[in-house]
Amino acid sequence: MMNIEDFIVGNVFTTKKCGSVKVIEYESNTKVKVLFLDTGSEQYVTLQRLRSGGITDKFSKTYNGIGAIGNTTTKKDGKFKNSFLKWRCMLKRCGDKTYLKNKPTYQQCCVSETFSVYESFEKWFDKQVGNGCIDFELDKDLLEKGNKIYSEDLCVLLPKDINMALIKKESTRGQYLIGVSKTKSGKFNSDCRVGEGIKIRGLFDTEIEAFNYYKINKEKYVKELAEKWKSKIDERAYQALINYTVEITD
């Protein structure tokens, strides 16, 4: 007499959201091992959920079309983990069409294969300096200027005030050099933010003079932030901030 295992193992079932699965092992009605044919991942499910098609693949990239959870959880003590919030925000910057329409500077950004799976991102995140600080933000281009890839090699966690100091706001800067605008009188303003609501300004006859004034003040401010946060940030981030320079091409 054949048992249920003989009927189940080897059969292919269709899920509602994650393609097809093949049954590769049967232990009981509450422990059936399946292989997701699209991703190659395996997991145990119940026979009831298998038949209903209600199972989901933890490695299916359902977050903004580029991210998968993997074998981990997104919450601790009923609240989303800090690492998950940072991961979800990163994926939004790279794959959310509405966000990218409003923030065009992120249109060329992408995530590494490792970072596309939250399980891997979480392991990386938990080893980073500053991982316990809710207001620290994920930065991708301090270590390598102009970098567009969120990856385990080039990302660091930075305090909000450092991250804000590094933002260029290209969509609102106009046609002149960074930190420079032209007045109705024909002179050039230099406008450098050095803290919340605090700016250093100057008025000059030429665009290059205004840029140089901005450059001096911006670099000075970034170095001050480096010293302020030295003991709480990654050593690589500290060195990058100390060596930070404003280029005329920025």
C-alpha positions as CSV (number, residue, x, y, z in Angstrom):
1,M,0.0,0.0,0.0
2,M,1.4,3.4,-1.0
3,N,1.6,6.2,1.6
4,I,1.2,9.9,1.1
5,E,4.9,10.5,0.7
6,D,4.9,8.4,-2.5
7,F,2.3,10.8,-3.9
8,I,3.8,14.1,-2.7
9,V,7.6,13.8,-3.2
10,G,8.7,14.9,-6.7
11,N,5.5,16.7,-7.5
12,V,5.5,20.4,-8.5
13,F,3.0,22.8,-7.0
14,T,2.2,26.4,-8.0
15,T,2.3,29.2,-5.4
16,K,0.2,32.4,-5.5
17,K,3.2,34.8,-5.5
18,C,6.5,32.9,-5.8
19,G,6.3,30.7,-8.8
20,S,6.5,26.9,-8.6
21,V,7.9,24.6,-6.0
22,K,9.0,21.0,-6.1
23,V,8.6,18.7,-3.1
24,I,11.9,17.1,-2.2
25,E,11.2,15.6,1.2
26,Y,8.2,14.6,3.3
27,E,8.3,14.0,7.0
28,S,4.8,14.8,8.0
29,N,1.8,16.9,7.0
30,T,3.3,19.7,9.0
31,K,6.8,19.3,7.7
32,V,7.2,19.2,4.0
33,K,10.5,20.3,2.4
34,V,10.1,22.2,-0.9
35,L,12.5,23.7,-3.5
36,F,11.5,27.0,-5.0
37,L,12.3,26.6,-8.7
38,D,12.9,30.3,-9.4
39,T,15.5,31.0,-6.7
40,G,16.8,27.5,-5.7
41,S,16.0,28.1,-2.0
42,E,14.6,25.4,0.2
43,Q,12.3,25.6,3.2
44,Y,9.8,23.5,5.2
45,V,6.1,24.2,4.9
46,T,2.9,22.5,5.9
47,L,1.0,20.3,3.4
48,Q,-2.1,22.5,3.8
49,R,-0.3,25.7,2.8
50,L,1.5,23.9,0.0
51,R,-1.8,22.8,-1.5
52,S,-3.4,26.2,-1.1
53,G,-0.5,27.9,-2.8
54,G,-0.1,30.3,0.2
55,I,3.6,29.7,0.8
56,T,6.2,32.5,0.2
57,D,9.9,32.3,-0.8
58,K,12.1,34.1,1.7
59,F,14.6,34.7,-1.1
60,S,12.1,36.0,-3.6
61,K,12.9,39.7,-4.3
62,T,9.6,41.2,-3.4
63,Y,10.9,44.4,-1.8
64,N,11.0,47.1,-4.6
65,G,11.7,44.3,-7.0
66,I,15.3,44.1,-5.7
67,G,15.3,42.8,-2.1
68,A,14.6,39.6,-0.3
69,I,14.4,38.9,3.4
70,G,16.3,35.5,3.6
71,N,16.4,33.4,6.7
72,T,15.9,36.0,9.4
73,T,13.2,38.1,11.0
74,T,12.6,41.9,10.5
75,K,11.3,42.6,14.1
76,K,12.6,42.3,17.6
77,D,10.3,42.7,20.7
78,G,7.5,43.7,18.3
79,K,9.4,46.5,16.6
80,F,11.3,46.7,13.3
81,K,15.0,46.2,13.8
82,N,17.2,49.2,13.1
83,S,19.0,47.3,10.4
84,F,15.8,46.5,8.6
85,L,14.7,50.1,8.6
86,K,18.0,51.1,7.1
87,W,17.8,48.2,4.5
88,R,14.3,49.1,3.5
89,C,15.2,52.8,3.1
90,M,18.2,51.7,0.9
91,L,16.0,49.7,-1.4
92,K,13.5,52.5,-1.7
93,R,16.3,54.8,-2.9
94,C,17.2,52.2,-5.6
95,G,13.9,50.8,-6.7
96,D,10.9,53.0,-5.7
97,K,9.8,54.8,-8.9
98,T,7.9,57.5,-7.0
99,Y,10.9,58.2,-4.7
100,L,13.3,58.3,-7.7
101,K,11.1,60.7,-9.5
102,N,11.3,63.1,-6.6
103,K,15.0,62.3,-5.9
104,P,16.6,62.0,-9.3
105,T,20.1,62.0,-7.9
106,Y,19.5,58.3,-6.9
107,Q,18.4,57.1,-10.3
108,Q,21.7,55.4,-11.1
109,C,22.0,53.8,-7.6
110,C,21.8,50.0,-7.1
111,V,22.6,47.5,-4.4
112,S,25.2,44.7,-4.3
113,E,24.0,41.1,-4.5
114,T,25.0,40.6,-0.8
115,F,23.0,43.7,0.2
116,S,19.9,42.6,-1.8
117,V,19.2,40.0,0.8
118,Y,18.3,41.4,4.3
119,E,19.8,38.4,6.1
120,S,23.3,39.2,4.7
121,F,22.8,43.0,5.2
122,E,21.8,42.4,8.8
123,K,25.0,40.4,9.5
124,W,27.1,43.2,8.0
125,F,25.2,45.9,9.8
126,D,25.5,44.3,13.2
127,K,29.3,44.5,12.9
128,Q,29.5,48.2,12.0
129,V,30.5,51.0,14.2
130,G,27.4,53.0,15.1
131,N,24.9,50.1,14.5
132,G,23.2,50.8,17.8
133,C,22.5,54.5,17.0
134,I,19.0,55.0,15.5
135,D,19.9,58.4,14.0
136,F,23.0,57.1,12.2
137,E,22.4,56.8,8.5
138,L,23.8,54.5,5.8
139,D,26.3,56.3,3.5
140,K,27.6,54.9,0.2
141,D,29.9,57.6,-1.2
142,L,32.1,59.0,1.5
143,L,34.7,56.3,1.1
144,E,34.6,56.5,-2.7
145,K,33.4,59.8,-4.1
146,G,30.7,59.4,-6.7
147,N,30.0,55.8,-5.8
148,K,26.5,54.6,-6.8
149,I,26.5,51.1,-5.4
150,Y,25.4,50.2,-1.9
151,S,27.8,47.5,-0.9
152,E,29.5,45.9,2.1
153,D,32.9,47.3,1.0
154,L,32.0,51.0,0.6
155,C,29.1,51.7,3.0
156,V,29.6,53.1,6.5
157,L,27.2,54.4,9.1
158,L,27.3,58.2,9.8
159,P,25.6,60.6,12.2
160,K,22.9,62.7,10.6
161,D,24.8,66.0,10.8
162,I,27.8,64.5,8.9
163,N,25.5,63.0,6.3
164,M,23.7,66.3,5.8
165,A,27.0,68.1,5.5
166,L,27.9,65.9,2.5
167,I,24.7,66.2,0.6
168,K,25.1,68.4,-2.5
169,K,21.5,69.1,-3.3
170,E,22.2,69.2,-7.0
171,S,18.6,69.7,-8.0
172,T,18.5,73.1,-6.5
173,R,22.0,74.4,-7.0
174,G,21.5,76.1,-10.4
175,Q,24.1,76.7,-13.1
176,Y,27.0,77.9,-11.0
177,L,29.8,76.2,-9.1
178,I,28.8,74.4,-5.9
179,G,28.0,76.8,-3.1
180,V,27.7,79.7,-5.5
181,S,24.8,81.8,-6.8
182,K,24.6,85.1,-8.7
183,T,22.9,88.2,-7.4
184,K,20.9,90.7,-9.4
185,S,23.8,93.2,-9.1
186,G,26.1,90.7,-10.9
187,K,28.1,89.7,-7.9
188,F,28.5,86.2,-6.6
189,N,27.2,84.8,-3.3
190,S,29.1,82.1,-1.4
191,D,26.7,80.1,0.8
192,C,28.0,77.3,3.1
193,R,25.9,75.6,5.7
194,V,27.9,74.8,8.8
195,G,25.1,73.5,11.1
196,E,21.4,73.4,11.6
197,G,20.2,76.9,10.4
198,I,23.8,78.2,10.4
199,K,25.4,79.5,7.2
200,I,28.7,81.3,6.4
201,R,28.1,83.7,3.5
202,G,30.3,86.0,1.4
203,L,29.8,88.3,-1.6
204,F,32.5,88.4,-4.3
205,D,33.2,89.9,-7.7
206,T,33.9,86.6,-9.4
207,E,32.4,83.1,-9.3
208,I,35.8,81.4,-8.6
209,E,36.4,83.7,-5.6
210,A,33.0,82.7,-4.2
211,F,33.7,79.0,-4.8
212,N,37.1,79.2,-3.1
213,Y,35.5,80.8,0.0
214,Y,32.8,78.1,0.0
215,K,35.5,75.4,-0.4
216,I,37.6,76.7,2.6
217,N,34.6,76.8,4.9
218,K,33.1,73.5,3.8
219,E,36.3,71.6,4.3
220,K,36.9,73.2,7.6
221,Y,33.4,72.3,8.8
222,V,33.7,68.7,7.6
223,K,37.0,68.3,9.5
224,E,35.4,69.8,12.6
225,L,32.6,67.1,12.4
226,A,35.3,64.4,12.0
227,E,36.9,65.4,15.2
228,K,33.5,65.8,17.0
229,W,32.5,62.2,16.1
230,K,36.0,60.6,15.9
231,S,35.4,58.1,18.8
232,K,32.0,57.0,17.5
233,I,32.5,56.4,13.8
234,D,34.4,54.0,11.6
235,E,38.1,54.8,11.4
236,R,37.8,54.7,7.6
237,A,35.0,57.3,7.7
238,Y,37.1,59.5,10.0
239,Q,40.1,59.4,7.7
240,A,37.9,60.1,4.7
241,L,36.4,63.2,6.4
242,I,39.8,64.5,7.4
243,N,41.0,64.2,3.8
244,Y,37.7,65.5,2.4
245,T,38.1,68.1,-0.4
246,V,35.6,70.1,-2.4
247,E,36.4,69.9,-6.1
248,I,35.5,72.5,-8.7
249,T,33.7,69.7,-10.5
250,D,31.5,68.8,-7.6
